[in-house]
Amino acid sequence: MPLSTVEASALNESGMVTATPEREGWSVTAQYVVGTLRRGDLLVRVAPKVGAVQVLSLLARAQGASYLTVDAEQVFVDDEADLSAVLARLFCEEAKTALAAGPLRGYRTEDQTLPVLRGRVRLRDQYLRRFNQLHPLEVTVDEWTVDTDENRLIRTAVLLLLQQPGLTAEVEVDLRRIDRILTEASLLTPGAATPWTPTRLNARLHALLAVSELVVRYAGVENNPGEVPVHGFWLNMATLFEHLVARLFAEADPAWDAQNSYKLDHGGALTIRPDLVHTTSMGVSAVADTKYKLLGDAGKASNADVYQLMAYCARLGLATGHLLYANGGPQPAPYEIRGAGVAVAVHRLDLTLPLAELEERVRTLAVRLAPARTRIA
């Protein structure tokens, strides 16, 4: 495809796709990242194979957004729609209910300098700044305002969504209306945390705040000085799969833990970091690794994946390791490794299943893979 060198460099820096030069133009490939990216007039889309609505359902579950349910009938979009377009539609649908009674207001404590008494006088500041003068007054005021943590998060999400490609006219109108409602709320600093605490007072906003967090976390703008900004919403499906399985395993059995590091050699120069380990009072009793990839012909796992689990089992003293692949189909027989006393079992999880069914299968697997501790003879 025709690309300038600057455009190809921007695509490579995004981490979404890889652009490599060919004899006639550039070859653009994607592996794990899905979503939409726009740089000036250049628009790149990578559609998830399981559908945009399903991806957002999995993302919400992986991030622990328990207040948010992604319903295909609610967002009413085609499965081929961009992730950003589906997310924007979902955001607007949640906002219709959450903001039907108007924006949530709350008290915010501010230090102000006023010509009349309002709130509480800060005596120390009055003495140090005004030298005992009675005018103006240094006071602390509790403002009843729209500029709350919740509304800052929601409005920041609105403005990020408005920068995304593929929005329908209807969705854009809805987003601008929400922005006008929350115009008094300030914006979050890029990269800042998005703290909000679920309470009885903000209960009507819980689902909207959950989807707002997804927007702020995964939609953004990248820009280098003097260059055209890059807008987009994209996410790594391998990371999503890893986080989803880790959360569901931990919910099924809290003894499952994610991303623990272990020294592999006596000198401590080499380190292993399994995706999942099951730990009891006697030590590690099971190990598993997630793989967002297809199995080879006849359901064969790659040599590299099997080698990796062999190293984990050898280091942790386990007779069996587990590979969890993100595609459906029959489960192949375990690999009995000659001369090692180790077996590598392969398990397949179909991400196209309805979320409730997928959750049940993963939880069942989590319980089944946590046997009593077994050491290599």
C-alpha positions in Angstrom: 0.0 0.0 0.0 1.2 3.6 -0.7 2.6 5.2 2.5 5.1 7.9 3.1 8.1 7.2 5.3 6.8 9.4 8.0 3.4 7.6 8.0 5.0 4.2 8.1 7.2 5.3 11.0 4.0 6.5 12.8 2.3 3.2 12.3 5.4 1.3 13.7 5.6 3.6 16.7 1.9 3.1 17.5 2.5 -0.6 18.2 -0.8 -1.4 16.5 0.6 -2.6 13.2 3.9 -3.2 11.5 4.8 -1.5 8.3 7.7 -3.1 6.3 9.0 -1.8 2.9 8.4 -3.9 -0.2 9.4 -3.4 -3.8 6.1 -1.7 -4.6 5.1 0.2 -1.5 4.6 -1.1 2.1 3.3 -4.2 3.7 1.1 -3.5 6.8 0.5 -6.4 9.2 -1.2 -6.8 12.5 -0.8 -9.6 15.0 -2.3 -9.1 18.4 -3.6 -5.5 18.4 -7.1 -4.6 17.2 -8.8 -1.2 16.9 -8.7 2.0 14.9 -5.9 4.5 14.3 -6.0 7.8 12.4 -3.1 10.0 11.6 -4.1 12.9 9.4 -5.8 11.4 6.3 -4.4 8.0 7.1 -6.9 5.6 8.6 -6.0 2.0 9.8 -8.6 -0.5 11.0 -7.9 -3.9 12.5 -11.1 -5.7 13.1 -11.3 -8.4 15.9 -12.3 -11.8 14.6 -14.7 -12.3 17.5 -16.5 -9.0 16.8 -16.3 -5.6 18.4 -19.2 -6.1 20.8 -17.7 -9.4 22.1 -14.3 -7.7 22.5 -15.8 -4.9 24.6 -17.6 -7.5 26.8 -14.4 -9.4 27.4 -12.5 -6.1 28.1 -15.1 -4.9 30.6 -14.9 -8.3 32.4 -11.1 -8.4 32.3 -10.9 -4.9 33.8 -13.3 -5.8 36.6 -16.0 -3.4 35.3 -18.7 -5.4 37.0 -21.2 -2.5 36.7 -21.0 -2.6 32.9 -22.9 -5.1 30.7 -22.3 -4.9 26.9 -25.5 -5.9 25.2 -25.4 -6.2 21.3 -29.1 -5.2 21.2 -28.4 -2.1 23.4 -25.6 -0.7 21.2 -27.4 -1.8 18.0 -24.3 -1.9 15.7 -23.0 -4.3 13.2 -20.3 -6.8 14.3 -18.0 -5.3 11.6 -18.2 -1.8 13.2 -15.0 -0.2 14.6 -14.3 -0.8 18.2 -14.3 3.0 18.8 -17.7 3.4 17.1 -19.2 0.6 19.3 -17.7 2.0 22.4 -19.0 5.5 21.6 -22.5 4.1 21.0 -22.4 2.1 24.3 -21.2 5.3 26.1 -24.1 7.3 24.7 -26.7 4.6 25.6 -25.4 4.5 29.2 -25.4 8.3 29.4 -29.0 8.6 28.4 -30.0 6.8 31.6 -27.3 8.0 33.9 -27.7 11.7 33.1 -31.4 11.7 32.6 -31.9 13.6 35.9 -29.0 15.9 35.1 -25.3 15.8 36.1 -24.4 14.7 39.6 -23.2 17.5 41.8 -21.1 17.4 44.9 -19.2 19.5 47.3 -15.6 20.6 46.6 -13.5 22.3 49.1 -11.6 25.4 47.7 -9.4 28.1 49.1 -10.5 31.5 47.8 -9.7 35.2 48.3 -13.0 37.1 48.6 -14.1 40.7 49.3 -16.9 39.4 51.6 -17.1 36.7 54.3 -18.1 33.3 52.9 -17.2 30.0 54.3 -14.4 29.8 56.9 -11.6 32.3 57.4 -8.1 30.8 57.2 -6.7 32.8 60.1 -3.1 31.9 59.5 -3.2 32.9 55.8 -5.1 36.0 56.7 -2.4 37.0 59.1 0.6 36.1 56.9 -0.8 37.4 53.6 -2.9 40.4 54.7 -0.9 41.6 57.7 -4.0 41.7 60.0 -6.0 43.7 57.4 -9.7 42.7 57.2 -10.0 43.0 53.4 -9.8 40.9 51.3 -10.5 37.7 53.2 -8.7 34.4 52.9 -11.4 31.8 53.2 -12.2 28.1 52.6 -15.4 27.5 50.8 -17.4 24.3 50.1 -18.7 24.7 46.6 -21.8 22.8 45.3 -20.5 22.1 41.9 -20.6 19.9 38.8 -16.8 19.7 38.8 -16.6 16.4 40.6 -14.2 13.4 40.1 -17.1 11.5 38.4 -17.9 14.3 35.9 -14.3 15.0 35.1 -13.9 11.4 34.1 -17.1 11.3 32.0 -16.3 14.6 30.2 -12.7 13.5 29.5 -14.1 10.3 27.9 -16.5 12.4 25.8 -13.8 14.5 24.3 -11.6 11.5 23.6 -14.5 9.7 21.9 -15.2 12.8 19.7 -11.7 12.4 18.3 -12.3 8.9 17.2 -13.0 7.9 13.5 -16.1 6.2 12.4 -18.7 8.0 14.6 -22.2 8.3 13.2 -23.8 11.8 13.1 -26.3 10.7 15.8 -23.6 9.6 18.2 -21.6 12.8 17.6 -24.6 14.9 18.4 -25.2 12.9 21.6 -21.6 13.3 22.7 -21.6 17.0 22.1 -24.8 17.3 24.1 -23.2 15.5 27.0 -20.2 17.8 26.8 -22.5 20.8 27.1 -24.1 19.3 30.2 -20.7 18.9 31.8 -19.1 22.0 30.5 -18.2 23.1 34.1 -16.3 20.0 34.8 -12.5 20.2 34.2 -10.6 17.6 32.2 -8.3 14.9 33.6 -4.6 15.4 33.0 -3.4 12.9 30.3 -2.0 9.8 31.9 -3.5 10.7 35.3 -5.3 8.1 37.4 -9.1 7.9 37.2 -10.1 7.6 40.9 -13.8 7.3 41.7 -15.4 5.4 44.6 -18.7 3.6 44.1 -21.2 5.1 46.6 -25.0 5.3 47.1 -24.8 8.9 45.8 -23.3 8.0 42.4 -25.1 4.7 41.9 -26.8 5.9 38.8 -23.5 6.6 37.2 -21.7 3.3 37.9 -22.1 1.8 34.4 -21.3 5.1 32.7 -18.2 5.5 34.8 -17.1 2.0 34.0 -17.3 2.6 30.3 -15.6 6.0 30.8 -12.6 4.3 32.4 -12.3 2.0 29.4 -12.3 5.0 27.1 -9.7 7.0 29.0 -7.5 3.9 29.4 -7.5 2.7 25.8 -8.5 5.8 23.6 -6.0 8.6 23.3 -3.9 10.9 21.3 -0.2 10.5 20.5 1.7 13.4 19.2 5.3 14.4 18.8 6.2 18.1 18.5 5.6 19.4 15.0 3.9 16.2 13.8 0.3 15.3 13.0 -1.5 13.9 16.1 -2.4 10.2 16.1 -5.9 9.4 17.4 -7.3 6.0 18.0 -8.7 3.3 20.2 -6.8 0.0 20.2 -5.9 -2.8 22.6 -3.7 -5.9 22.7 -5.8 -9.0 22.5 -3.0 -11.2 24.0 -2.9 -8.9 27.1 -6.7 -8.9 27.2 -6.9 -12.7 27.1 -4.2 -13.0 29.8 -6.0 -10.5 32.2 -9.4 -12.1 31.6 -8.2 -15.6 32.4 -6.2 -14.4 35.4 -9.3 -12.6 36.9 -11.6 -15.6 36.3 -9.0 -18.0 37.7 -8.6 -15.9 40.9 -12.4 -15.6 41.3 -12.7 -19.4 41.1 -9.8 -20.0 43.5 -7.9 -17.2 45.2 -4.8 -19.4 45.4 -4.3 -18.7 41.7 -1.9 -15.7 41.3 -0.6 -13.9 38.2 2.8 -12.8 37.0 5.0 -14.1 39.8 8.7 -14.1 39.1 11.2 -16.9 40.0 15.0 -17.1 39.5 15.7 -19.9 37.1 19.5 -20.4 37.7 21.5 -20.6 40.8 23.3 -17.4 39.9 20.1 -15.5 39.6 20.9 -14.3 36.0 17.8 -15.9 34.5 14.2 -15.3 35.4 10.9 -17.0 34.6 7.5 -15.3 35.0 4.6 -17.7 34.4 1.2 -16.1 33.7 -0.5 -18.2 36.4 0.6 -20.2 39.4 -1.5 -22.0 42.0 0.1 -21.8 45.5 -0.6 -23.7 48.6 1.1 -23.8 52.0 3.5 -26.3 50.6 4.4 -24.2 47.6 3.4 -24.0 43.9 1.0 -26.8 43.0 0.2 -25.8 39.4 1.4 -23.6 36.6 -0.3 -22.3 33.4 0.5 -19.9 30.6 -2.0 -18.1 28.3 -1.4 -18.0 24.5 -3.4 -15.8 22.2 -2.7 -17.8 19.1 -4.0 -20.6 17.0 -2.7 -24.1 17.4 -0.9 -25.6 14.4 -2.1 -28.4 12.1 -4.0 -31.1 14.0 -4.1 -29.0 17.1 -0.3 -29.1 17.6 1.3 -26.6 20.1 4.4 -24.9 19.0 7.8 -26.2 20.2 8.6 -22.8 21.8 5.5 -22.9 23.9 6.2 -26.5 25.1 9.8 -25.6 25.9 8.6 -22.7 28.0 6.3 -24.9 30.1 9.1 -27.5 30.5 11.3 -24.8 32.0 8.5 -23.7 34.3 7.8 -27.2 35.5 11.5 -28.0 36.0 12.0 -24.8 38.1 8.8 -25.2 40.2 9.2 -29.0 40.6 5.9 -29.9 38.9 5.1 -32.9 36.8 2.5 -31.1 34.6 2.3 -27.7 33.0 -0.7 -26.2 31.2 -1.0 -24.1 28.0 -4.3 -22.2 27.6 -5.0 -21.2 24.0 -7.6 -18.7 22.9 -9.3 -20.7 20.2 -12.0 -23.4 20.3 -11.9 -27.0 19.2 -11.1 -30.4 20.6 -8.5 -30.7 23.3 -5.3 -32.5 22.1 -3.7 -35.2 24.2 -1.0 -34.0 26.7 2.6 -34.0 25.5 4.7 -36.5 27.5 8.2 -35.2 27.4 10.9 -37.9 27.1 13.6 -37.9 29.7 12.1 -35.0 31.6 9.3 -36.6 33.6 7.1 -33.7 32.6 3.7 -33.5 30.7 2.4 -30.4 29.0 -1.4 -30.3 28.7 -3.1 -28.1 26.2 -6.5 -26.4 26.8 -8.6 -24.4 24.4 -10.9 -21.6 25.3 -13.3 -20.3 22.7 -13.6 -16.5 23.0 -16.7 -16.4 20.7 -18.8 -18.1 23.3 -21.4 -16.0 25.2 -19.6 -14.3 28.2 -21.6 -16.3 30.8 -20.7 -19.6 29.2 -17.0 -18.6 28.7 -16.8 -17.6 32.4 -18.2 -20.9 33.5 -15.7 -22.9 31.4 -12.7 -20.9 32.6 -13.8 -21.2 36.3 -14.3 -24.9 35.9 -10.8 -25.2 34.3 -9.3 -23.2 37.2 -10.7 -25.6 39.7 -9.6 -28.7 37.7 -6.0 -27.5 37.2 -5.3 -27.0 40.9 -4.4 -30.5 42.1 -2.5 -31.4 45.2 1.2 -30.6 45.0 3.2 -33.1 42.9 7.0 -33.1 42.6 9.0 -34.7 39.9 10.3 -38.1 41.0 
